[in-house]
Amino acid sequence: MTKIQIDLSETEDKIVEAYKLVYGLKTKQEAIKQMIKYFKVKIVPERLRKEEEYYKKALKFAEDEK
């Protein structure tokens, strides 16, 4: 289980609250858990040494997935 703390803008908070009410959920946490299922995420590290072996393996793995 992973816990993530995020700061929502006022608009984002209203969107989550509306989603919670529409789907009859008890908490905003439940709403966010359901909402994130609709997104595809690509994580790209900012500070990564490209000469490292794990970076080269990750690139090869990404190419194999295509």
Beta strands, then each sheet from edge to edge (+ up, - down):
end
